[in-house]
Amino acid sequence: MLNIFARASVSRVTDPIGAWLVRMGLTPNAMTLVGTAGAVGFALWLFPTGHLVAGTLTVWGFVMLDLLDGAMARARGGGTKFGAVLDSTCDRIADGALMAAISWYAFEVAESPSLAAAALICLVLGQVISYVKARAEAAGLSADVGLVERAERLIIALAGTGLTGFGIPHAVDVALWLLVAGSVITVVQRLVAVRRSATAETTAETGAETGAGTGEAADEPTNIPEAGE
């Protein structure tokens, strides 16, 4: 949802920064790797030790670098296929590390099995959401829908950890269980979208074949008299 409504506004801010970083000699792939390494490292260091506020702020800061690699790619005239795959792969790694770190915190600090379960479910569903879209696009189908895409998942999860760190009890629990519900809805939305896309494609192919067959049949009466004569 945020990808649809906020992309243009965010690009107006990030594009000049991306162009400046390119002029400084940095590459989009380097920015992707730095952002991922920072997000993974600080998530696995700070959350399991109970430093929720510091973990939220640092992880959020490194995740924001993901916006800059796209801006840098645009400044260089467009991204590469390898860069797109690298970016998607690193996103999955960072997302997985965040949820794993929250689960670790739930076991080691909060002693809350239900929170750990929510984090692990979010980890799996987040990967499935991305996988459905990737497989659909590889098959030439559309799955560009969803209540909670990556931006929403990060905002909800980090808002929960940050609020809990500031002393609001059970904020992260509520956030993650809401995220579980939203993620399930998103998986269903994408599967329905893929089904509709596949059905529309099949209908179009069938219509094209029928049209071709009708055209051939229409030519037959003109040939019959000629054969009879």
C-alpha positions in Angstrom: 0.0 0.0 0.0 2.7 2.4 0.9 4.6 1.5 -2.2 1.7 2.8 -4.3 0.9 5.9 -2.4 4.3 7.1 -1.1 6.7 6.2 -3.8 6.6 9.5 -5.7 7.0 11.6 -2.5 9.9 9.5 -1.2 11.6 9.6 -4.6 11.6 13.4 -4.5 13.7 13.2 -1.4 15.9 10.2 -2.1 16.8 10.8 -5.8 19.0 13.9 -5.1 20.8 12.0 -2.3 21.2 9.0 -4.6 22.7 11.2 -7.4 25.1 12.7 -4.9 26.3 9.3 -3.6 26.9 8.2 -7.2 29.0 11.2 -7.8 31.0 10.3 -4.6 31.9 7.0 -6.3 29.5 4.6 -4.5 27.5 1.9 -6.3 23.9 0.8 -5.7 25.1 -2.8 -4.9 27.5 -1.5 -2.3 24.7 0.4 -0.6 22.5 -2.7 -0.7 25.2 -4.7 1.0 26.0 -2.1 3.6 22.3 -1.6 4.5 21.8 -5.3 4.8 24.9 -6.0 6.9 24.0 -3.2 9.3 20.4 -4.2 9.7 21.3 -7.8 10.3 24.2 -7.1 12.6 22.4 -4.6 14.8 19.2 -6.6 14.9 20.9 -9.7 16.1 23.1 -7.8 18.6 20.6 -5.3 20.2 17.2 -7.0 20.2 18.3 -10.3 22.0 20.0 -8.2 24.7 16.9 -6.2 25.4 18.0 -2.9 23.8 14.8 -2.3 22.0 14.9 1.4 21.4 18.5 1.3 20.1 17.8 -1.7 18.0 14.7 -0.1 16.5 16.5 3.1 15.6 19.6 1.5 14.2 17.8 -1.2 12.2 15.4 1.4 10.8 18.3 3.6 9.8 20.0 0.8 7.9 16.7 -0.3 6.3 16.3 3.2 4.9 19.4 2.7 2.9 17.3 0.3 0.8 15.6 3.4 -0.6 18.9 4.9 -1.6 20.2 2.0 -3.7 17.1 2.4 -6.0 17.7 6.1 -6.2 21.4 5.5 -7.0 20.4 3.0 -9.7 18.1 5.6 -11.3 20.9 8.2 -11.2 23.1 5.7 -13.1 20.5 5.4 -15.8 18.8 2.3 -14.5 19.6 -0.8 -12.4 20.9 -4.2 -13.6 19.3 -7.6 -13.4 22.0 -8.7 -11.0 21.3 -5.7 -8.8 17.6 -6.4 -8.7 18.2 -10.0 -7.6 20.8 -8.9 -5.0 18.4 -6.3 -3.6 15.6 -8.8 -3.3 17.8 -11.4 -1.7 19.2 -8.9 0.8 15.7 -7.7 1.7 14.7 -11.3 2.6 17.9 -11.7 4.7 17.3 -8.5 6.6 13.6 -9.2 7.2 14.4 -12.7 8.4 17.1 -11.4 10.7 14.7 -8.9 12.3 12.1 -11.5 13.0 14.6 -14.0 14.3 16.1 -11.3 16.6 12.6 -10.5 18.0 12.0 -14.2 18.5 15.3 -14.4 20.3 14.4 -11.5 22.5 11.1 -13.1 23.3 12.8 -16.3 24.6 15.8 -14.7 26.3 14.4 -11.4 27.7 10.6 -11.3 27.6 10.2 -15.0 28.3 7.1 -15.0 26.1 6.5 -18.1 24.0 3.5 -16.4 22.3 5.6 -13.5 21.1 8.3 -15.8 19.8 5.6 -17.8 18.0 4.2 -14.6 16.4 7.7 -13.5 15.3 8.4 -16.9 13.7 5.0 -16.9 12.0 5.7 -13.4 10.6 9.1 -14.6 9.4 7.6 -17.4 7.4 4.7 -15.4 6.1 6.9 -12.6 5.0 9.0 -14.9 2.9 5.9 -16.5 1.4 4.4 -13.1 0.5 7.6 -12.2 -1.4 7.9 -15.7 -2.9 4.3 -15.7 -4.3 5.0 -12.4 -6.2 8.4 -13.6 -7.5 7.0 -16.9 -8.8 4.0 -15.1 -10.3 6.2 -12.6 -12.1 8.5 -15.4 -13.3 5.4 -17.1 -14.8 4.3 -13.8 -16.5 1.4 -13.3 -14.1 0.5 -10.4 -11.8 0.5 -10.4 -8.0 1.1 -6.7 -7.4 -1.4 -6.4 -4.5 -1.3 -6.8 -0.8 -2.4 -5.3 2.5 1.0 -5.5 4.1 4.0 -5.4 1.8 7.6 -5.0 3.0 7.3 -1.4 4.1 4.2 -2.0 6.2 5.8 -5.1 7.8 8.8 -3.2 8.9 6.9 -0.2 10.2 4.5 -2.4 12.2 7.3 -4.6 13.7 9.7 -1.7 14.5 6.9 0.4 15.9 6.1 -2.5 18.3 9.6 -2.9 19.4 10.2 0.8 19.8 7.0 1.4 21.9 7.9 -1.6 24.1 11.3 -0.2 24.5 9.8 3.1 25.7 7.8 1.3 28.3 4.5 0.5 26.7 3.7 -3.1 27.8 2.8 -5.7 25.2 3.1 -3.2 22.3 5.4 -5.6 20.3 3.0 -8.5 21.0 0.0 -6.6 19.7 2.0 -5.4 16.7 3.3 -8.8 15.7 -0.1 -10.5 16.0 -1.7 -7.8 14.0 1.1 -8.4 11.5 0.3 -12.1 11.4 -3.3 -11.3 10.5 -2.3 -8.8 7.9 0.3 -11.2 6.4 -2.3 -14.0 6.1 -4.6 -11.6 4.3 -1.8 -10.5 2.0 -0.9 -14.1 1.1 -4.6 -14.8 0.2 -4.8 -11.6 -1.8 -1.8 -12.4 -3.8 -2.9 -16.0 -4.5 -6.3 -14.7 -5.6 -4.6 -12.1 -7.9 -2.4 -14.8 -9.4 -5.5 -17.0 -10.0 -7.3 -14.2 -11.7 -4.3 -13.3 -13.8 -3.8 -17.0 -14.9 -7.5 -17.3 -15.7 -7.5 -14.1 -17.8 -4.4 -15.3 -19.6 -6.0 -18.6 -20.4 -9.2 -16.9 -21.6 -7.2 -14.6 -23.9 -5.3 -17.6 -25.3 -8.5 -19.6 -25.9 -10.1 -16.6 -27.5 -7.2 -16.1 -29.8 -7.2 -19.8 -30.8 -11.0 -19.7 -31.4 -10.7 -16.6 -33.5 -8.0 -18.2 -35.6 -10.2 -21.3 -36.0 -13.2 -19.1 -37.0 -11.2 -17.3 -39.6 -10.1 -20.6 -41.2 -13.7 -21.9 -41.2 -14.9 -18.7 -42.8 -12.6 -19.2 -45.7 -13.9 -22.7 -46.5 -17.2 -21.7 -48.2 -15.3 -19.6 -50.7 -13.1 -22.6 -51.6 -15.9 -25.1 -52.0 -17.5 -23.6 -55.1 -14.2 -23.3 -56.7 -13.5 -27.0 -56.1 -17.0 -27.9 -57.5 -16.5 -25.8 -60.7 
